[in-house]
Amino acid sequence: MNAATSRGPLSTWALNAAPSPTLAVDTKAKALTAAGEDVCGFAAGEPDFDTPEHIKEAAIAALRDGKTKYAPTPGILPLREAVAADCAERLGVAAVPAQVIVSPGGKFSCYLALLATCSPGDEVLIPAPYWVSYPEMAKLAGAKPVFIPTTEASGFRVTPEQLEAAVTPRTRLLILNSPSNPTGAVYSRKELEGIADVALRRGLLILSDEIYEHLIYDGERHVSPASFSAEMAARVIITSGFSKTYAMTGWRLGTTVAPLPIAKAIAGLQSQTASNATTFAQYGALAALREKEKSAASVAAMLAAFDRRRRFLHAELNKIPGVRCALARGAFYLFPNISAHGLSSERFCELLLERQKVAAVFGSAFGAEGHLRLSYATGDATLQKGVARLAEFCASLQ
């Protein structure tokens, strides 16, 4: 028996890639709900709002108009034009449609970006806490994920000094996520400029995941490192999408804006994997960008609700003995520290779901033991009931 057959039917990629723990927790919570249990779900990174009507109507019209065939691999041209124009207008990043790729989901956009730029033996720097899929995507591209730990004291933001110390001759790319999943951290322009300086000096690419770019509070502003200079724009791959901003998670539409050689490579990879993002869904996304007043009103209403929930949950969490929590400035998560209770975060979440029917994601999944990720993209009643149950659970551990 040779080595290829002795390992069984699975590839090294399948054996080494872990399933998504966030989806696993959410699936378990939904199964309990389907079985009649009263579950308070804080696990899913999914707005509880419906997709705005003008977006849905545009997709319905596209269906009726027969927009049900293959689309160009990188996306329909009007949508790529709209994404490029939006980058220039909002972010100050000059882009042409050829630099834009529309993919079936922001997750796939990130993965294709890594697949297009990383080779076996390359190192990918990932500040921790991190979104659970980044390390697995790096491994699936054959690269090695290298973690840079951050702390509550630093606001869970990596510093230029930390980045500099982590770079080796094998370092290929840095993943930045601002606003951050799971912490809600938002990098300032000054912080990003320091990181960009290191990237330029050390020849690093940056994958800038900006999927939560519209969900920012307290007067913070979203800044893309690609906006700093033409030299920087040539090293930054921007991934984003429509899921979080427009409550379109099930539509599976992600976007990439990349330097032209990388964009062409991503389009080539997509042509051999997904072919294209769903054609009629792209017309819904086009309406999101073209009908700006309607979209802005929808986003503002959702953001106001998220802000109210963020403040409520933050205040309630900090009333619970043994829990401390910073106030996130972006996205729709809080990341409380529960280490004082003496349980691993995974065990804490197991018991919390078992005893109180509250679904949360354990911090170790994000590279930060001793924490939980709680999504406040859920209804107010669920939020109030869930945090009360969490307080009861913590009291039972004393």
C-alpha positions as CSV (number, residue, x, y, z in Angstrom):
1,M,0.0,0.0,0.0
2,N,1.5,3.4,-1.0
3,A,1.3,6.6,1.1
4,A,-1.6,8.0,-1.1
5,T,-3.9,5.0,-0.3
6,S,-2.8,4.5,3.3
7,R,-4.3,7.8,4.5
8,G,-7.8,6.7,3.4
9,P,-10.2,8.5,1.1
10,L,-9.6,12.0,2.2
11,S,-7.1,14.6,1.0
12,T,-4.7,16.4,3.3
13,W,-6.8,19.5,2.7
14,A,-9.9,17.9,4.0
15,L,-8.1,16.3,6.9
16,N,-6.4,19.5,8.0
17,A,-9.3,22.0,7.6
18,A,-11.6,22.4,10.6
19,P,-15.4,22.9,10.1
20,S,-16.7,26.4,11.0
21,P,-17.5,26.5,14.8
22,T,-19.7,29.5,14.4
23,L,-21.9,27.7,11.9
24,A,-21.8,24.6,14.0
25,V,-23.1,26.4,17.1
26,D,-25.8,28.2,15.1
27,T,-26.9,24.9,13.5
28,K,-27.2,23.3,16.9
29,A,-29.2,26.2,18.2
30,K,-31.6,26.0,15.2
31,A,-32.0,22.3,15.7
32,L,-33.0,22.9,19.4
33,T,-35.4,25.6,18.3
34,A,-37.0,23.2,15.7
35,A,-37.4,20.7,18.5
36,G,-39.5,23.2,20.5
37,E,-36.8,24.6,22.8
38,D,-36.8,28.3,23.6
39,V,-33.3,29.2,22.5
40,C,-31.8,32.7,22.6
41,G,-29.4,32.7,19.7
42,F,-26.3,35.0,19.9
43,A,-24.1,32.8,17.6
44,A,-25.0,33.8,14.0
45,G,-23.3,36.8,12.3
46,E,-26.5,37.6,10.5
47,P,-28.7,40.7,10.6
48,D,-32.2,39.9,11.8
49,F,-33.6,42.4,9.3
50,D,-35.1,41.6,6.0
51,T,-33.4,42.5,2.7
52,P,-34.7,46.0,1.7
53,E,-37.6,45.9,-0.7
54,H,-36.0,47.8,-3.6
55,I,-33.2,45.2,-3.6
56,K,-35.6,42.3,-3.6
57,E,-37.7,43.9,-6.3
58,A,-34.7,44.4,-8.6
59,A,-33.8,40.7,-8.3
60,I,-37.5,39.7,-9.0
61,A,-37.5,41.9,-12.1
62,A,-34.2,40.3,-13.2
63,L,-35.8,36.9,-12.9
64,R,-38.8,37.9,-14.9
65,D,-36.5,39.4,-17.5
66,G,-34.8,36.1,-18.0
67,K,-31.5,37.0,-16.2
68,T,-31.1,33.3,-15.3
69,K,-28.2,32.3,-17.5
70,Y,-24.4,32.4,-16.9
71,A,-23.0,35.8,-16.1
72,P,-19.4,36.8,-17.0
73,T,-17.1,35.2,-14.5
74,P,-16.1,38.4,-12.7
75,G,-19.7,39.6,-12.5
76,I,-22.0,41.6,-14.6
77,L,-20.4,44.8,-15.9
78,P,-22.9,47.3,-14.5
79,L,-22.3,45.9,-11.0
80,R,-18.5,45.9,-11.3
81,E,-18.7,49.5,-12.6
82,A,-20.9,50.4,-9.6
83,V,-18.5,48.8,-7.1
84,A,-15.5,50.6,-8.7
85,A,-17.3,53.9,-8.5
86,D,-18.3,53.3,-4.9
87,C,-14.7,52.5,-4.0
88,A,-13.6,55.8,-5.5
89,E,-16.4,57.9,-4.0
90,R,-16.4,56.5,-0.4
91,L,-12.9,55.1,0.1
92,G,-10.8,57.3,-2.1
93,V,-9.5,54.1,-3.9
94,A,-9.3,54.6,-7.7
95,A,-10.4,51.4,-9.4
96,V,-11.6,50.2,-12.8
97,P,-14.2,47.5,-13.4
98,A,-11.5,45.0,-14.5
99,Q,-10.2,45.1,-10.9
100,V,-13.5,44.1,-9.4
101,I,-14.6,40.4,-9.0
102,V,-18.1,39.5,-7.8
103,S,-18.1,36.1,-6.1
104,P,-20.6,33.8,-4.4
105,G,-20.1,35.2,-0.9
106,G,-17.6,37.3,1.0
107,K,-16.1,34.1,2.4
108,F,-15.3,32.8,-1.1
109,S,-13.9,36.2,-2.0
110,C,-11.4,35.9,0.9
111,Y,-10.5,32.4,0.0
112,L,-9.9,33.1,-3.7
113,A,-7.7,36.1,-2.7
114,L,-5.5,33.8,-0.6
115,L,-5.5,31.1,-3.3
116,A,-4.4,33.6,-5.9
117,T,-1.5,35.0,-3.9
118,C,-0.2,32.3,-1.5
119,S,1.8,29.2,-2.2
120,P,2.9,26.2,-0.1
121,G,5.5,27.4,2.4
122,D,4.3,31.0,2.5
123,E,3.3,32.5,5.8
124,V,0.1,34.4,6.4
125,L,0.0,36.8,9.4
126,I,-3.3,36.8,11.2
127,P,-3.9,39.1,14.3
128,A,-5.8,37.3,17.0
129,P,-8.7,37.3,17.8
130,Y,-9.6,36.5,14.2
131,W,-12.5,35.4,12.2
132,V,-12.6,31.6,12.4
133,S,-12.2,31.0,8.7
134,Y,-9.0,32.9,8.1
135,P,-6.6,30.2,9.3
136,E,-8.4,27.4,7.5
137,M,-8.4,29.4,4.3
138,A,-4.7,29.9,4.6
139,K,-4.1,26.2,5.1
140,L,-6.4,25.3,2.1
141,A,-4.1,27.6,0.0
142,G,-1.1,25.6,1.3
143,A,0.1,28.5,3.4
144,K,0.9,28.5,7.1
145,P,-1.2,30.8,9.4
146,V,1.0,32.7,11.9
147,F,-0.9,34.4,14.7
148,I,-0.1,37.8,16.2
149,P,-1.9,38.0,19.6
150,T,-3.5,41.2,20.6
151,T,-5.0,42.1,24.0
152,E,-7.9,43.9,25.6
153,A,-5.5,46.6,26.6
154,S,-4.7,47.4,23.0
155,G,-8.3,47.3,22.0
156,F,-7.6,44.0,20.2
157,R,-5.7,45.9,17.5
158,V,-2.3,44.8,16.2
159,T,0.5,47.4,16.3
160,P,3.2,48.1,13.7
161,E,5.8,46.9,16.1
162,Q,4.1,43.6,16.6
163,L,3.8,43.2,12.8
164,E,7.4,44.0,12.3
165,A,8.5,41.4,14.8
166,A,6.3,38.7,13.2
167,V,7.6,39.1,9.7
168,T,10.0,36.4,8.4
169,P,11.5,35.7,5.0
170,R,8.5,33.5,4.3
171,T,5.8,36.1,5.2
172,R,3.6,36.7,2.2
173,L,0.5,38.4,3.4
174,L,-1.2,40.1,6.3
175,I,-5.0,39.7,6.9
176,L,-6.6,42.8,8.4
177,N,-10.3,42.9,9.4
178,S,-11.7,46.4,10.3
179,P,-14.3,46.5,11.7
180,S,-13.4,43.3,13.3
181,N,-15.3,40.0,13.7
182,P,-15.3,39.0,16.6
183,T,-14.2,42.0,18.6
184,G,-15.8,45.0,16.8
185,A,-12.5,46.8,16.9
186,V,-12.0,49.6,14.4
187,Y,-8.5,50.7,13.3
188,S,-7.9,54.4,13.0
189,R,-6.2,56.0,10.0
190,K,-3.0,56.6,12.0
191,E,-2.9,52.9,13.1
192,L,-3.4,51.7,9.6
193,E,-0.8,54.0,8.2
194,G,1.8,52.5,10.6
195,I,0.8,49.0,9.5
196,A,1.0,50.1,5.9
197,D,4.5,51.5,6.3
198,V,5.7,48.1,7.6
199,A,3.9,46.3,4.7
200,L,5.6,48.5,2.1
201,R,9.0,48.3,3.7
202,R,8.8,44.5,4.1
203,G,7.1,43.8,0.8
204,L,3.9,42.3,2.2
205,L,0.5,42.0,0.6
206,I,-2.6,43.0,2.7
207,L,-5.9,41.2,2.5
208,S,-8.2,43.9,3.9
209,D,-11.5,42.3,4.8
210,E,-14.0,45.3,5.0
211,I,-17.3,43.4,5.0
212,Y,-18.5,45.4,8.1
213,E,-17.4,48.8,6.6
214,H,-20.8,50.4,7.0
215,L,-21.5,49.2,10.5
216,I,-19.5,51.7,12.6
217,Y,-20.6,53.7,15.7
218,D,-19.5,56.6,17.9
219,G,-18.3,58.8,15.1
220,E,-15.7,56.4,13.9
221,R,-14.8,56.3,10.2
222,H,-13.9,53.4,8.0
223,V,-10.5,53.7,6.4
224,S,-9.1,51.4,3.8
225,P,-5.3,51.0,3.6
226,A,-5.6,51.0,-0.2
227,S,-6.5,54.7,0.0
228,F,-3.1,55.8,1.3
229,S,-1.1,55.9,-2.0
230,A,-0.9,54.2,-5.4
231,E,2.1,52.2,-4.1
232,M,-0.1,50.9,-1.2
233,A,-3.1,50.3,-3.5
234,A,-0.8,48.0,-5.5
235,R,-0.4,45.8,-2.4
236,V,-3.9,45.7,-1.0
237,I,-6.7,43.3,-1.8
238,I,-10.1,44.7,-0.6
239,T,-12.8,42.1,0.1
240,S,-16.3,43.1,1.1
241,G,-19.9,42.2,0.0
242,F,-23.6,42.9,0.6
243,S,-24.4,40.4,3.3
244,K,-24.0,42.4,6.5
245,T,-24.8,45.9,5.2
246,Y,-28.0,45.0,3.4
247,A,-29.1,41.9,5.3
248,M,-28.4,39.7,2.2
249,T,-26.5,36.8,3.8
250,G,-28.4,34.2,1.9
251,W,-27.8,35.9,-1.4
252,R,-24.1,35.0,-1.3
253,L,-22.6,38.0,-3.0
254,G,-19.0,39.0,-2.1
255,T,-16.8,41.5,-3.8
256,T,-13.0,41.8,-4.3
257,V,-11.2,44.9,-5.5
258,A,-7.6,44.0,-6.3
259,P,-4.5,45.1,-8.2
260,L,-5.2,44.1,-11.8
261,P,-2.8,41.1,-12.0
262,I,-4.3,39.6,-8.8
263,A,-7.9,40.4,-10.0
264,K,-7.2,38.5,-13.3
265,A,-5.9,35.5,-11.3
266,I,-8.9,35.5,-9.0
267,A,-11.2,35.6,-12.0
268,G,-9.3,32.6,-13.5
269,L,-9.7,30.6,-10.3
270,Q,-13.4,31.5,-10.1
271,S,-13.9,30.4,-13.7
272,Q,-12.7,26.9,-12.7
273,T,-14.6,26.7,-9.4
274,A,-17.9,28.6,-9.0
275,S,-18.1,30.0,-12.6
276,N,-19.9,33.1,-11.4
277,A,-22.1,34.5,-8.7
278,T,-25.8,34.0,-9.1
279,T,-26.9,36.2,-12.1
280,F,-30.2,37.6,-10.9
281,A,-28.9,38.2,-7.4
282,Q,-26.3,40.6,-8.9
283,Y,-29.1,42.8,-10.2
284,G,-30.4,43.1,-6.6
285,A,-26.9,44.1,-5.5
286,L,-26.8,46.6,-8.3
287,A,-30.0,48.2,-7.0
288,A,-28.3,48.5,-3.6
289,L,-25.6,50.6,-5.0
290,R,-27.6,52.6,-7.6
291,E,-30.7,53.5,-5.5
292,K,-28.6,55.2,-2.9
293,E,-31.3,57.1,-0.9
294,K,-33.3,54.0,-0.3
295,S,-30.3,52.0,0.6
296,A,-29.0,54.7,2.9
297,A,-32.3,54.8,4.7
298,S,-32.4,51.0,5.2
299,V,-28.8,51.0,6.5
300,A,-29.4,53.9,8.9
301,A,-32.5,52.2,10.4
302,M,-30.6,48.9,10.9
303,L,-27.5,50.7,12.3
304,A,-29.7,52.7,14.8
305,A,-31.1,49.4,16.1
306,F,-27.7,47.8,16.3
307,D,-26.3,50.8,18.2
308,R,-29.2,50.7,20.7
309,R,-28.7,46.9,21.2
310,R,-24.9,47.3,21.5
311,R,-25.2,49.8,24.3
312,F,-27.8,47.8,26.1
313,L,-25.9,44.5,25.9
314,H,-22.6,46.2,26.9
315,A,-24.2,47.7,30.0
316,E,-25.9,44.5,31.0
317,L,-22.8,42.3,30.5
318,N,-20.7,44.6,32.8
319,K,-23.3,44.2,35.5
320,I,-22.6,40.4,35.7
321,P,-20.0,39.5,38.3
322,G,-17.1,37.8,36.7
323,V,-17.7,39.3,33.3
324,R,-16.0,42.3,31.7
325,C,-16.6,43.7,28.3
326,A,-15.3,46.5,26.1
327,L,-17.6,48.6,24.0
328,A,-17.2,47.6,20.3
329,R,-17.0,50.4,17.8
330,G,-18.1,48.4,14.7
331,A,-19.7,45.3,13.3
332,F,-22.4,43.7,15.5
333,Y,-20.6,41.7,18.1
334,L,-19.4,42.0,21.7
335,F,-16.5,39.9,23.0
336,P,-16.8,39.7,26.8
337,N,-14.1,38.1,29.0
338,I,-15.5,35.3,31.1
339,S,-12.2,33.8,32.3
340,A,-12.9,34.6,35.9
341,H,-15.4,31.7,36.0
342,G,-12.7,29.2,35.6
343,L,-14.1,27.2,32.7
344,S,-12.7,27.0,29.2
345,S,-14.7,29.1,26.8
346,E,-15.9,26.0,24.9
347,R,-17.1,24.3,28.1
348,F,-18.7,27.6,29.2
349,C,-20.7,27.8,26.0
350,E,-21.6,24.1,26.1
351,L,-23.1,24.5,29.6
352,L,-24.7,27.8,28.7
353,L,-26.6,26.2,25.8
354,E,-27.4,23.1,27.8
355,R,-28.7,24.8,31.0
356,Q,-30.0,28.1,29.8
357,K,-30.6,27.6,26.1
358,V,-28.4,30.5,25.1
359,A,-26.2,30.0,22.1
360,A,-22.8,31.8,22.0
361,V,-19.5,31.1,20.3
362,F,-16.5,30.2,22.4
363,G,-13.5,32.6,22.2
364,S,-11.0,29.8,21.6
365,A,-12.5,29.4,18.1
366,F,-11.3,32.9,17.4
367,G,-7.9,32.4,19.0
368,A,-8.8,34.1,22.3
369,E,-9.5,31.7,25.1
370,G,-11.5,33.1,28.0
371,H,-13.9,35.1,25.9
372,L,-17.3,34.7,24.2
373,R,-18.6,36.2,21.0
374,L,-22.1,37.5,21.3
375,S,-24.0,38.8,18.2
376,Y,-26.5,41.6,18.9
377,A,-27.9,41.2,15.3
378,T,-30.9,39.6,16.9
379,G,-34.3,40.8,18.2
380,D,-34.6,43.1,21.3
381,A,-36.7,40.5,23.1
382,T,-34.1,37.8,22.5
383,L,-31.4,40.1,23.6
384,Q,-33.0,41.0,26.9
385,K,-34.0,37.4,27.7
386,G,-30.7,36.0,26.7
387,V,-28.5,38.3,28.8
388,A,-30.8,37.7,31.8
389,R,-30.2,34.0,31.3
390,L,-26.5,34.5,31.0
391,A,-26.5,36.4,34.3
392,E,-28.3,33.5,35.9
393,F,-25.9,31.0,34.5
394,C,-22.9,33.0,35.7
395,A,-24.4,33.2,39.2
396,S,-24.8,29.4,39.2
397,L,-21.1,29.1,38.7
398,Q,-20.1,31.1,41.8
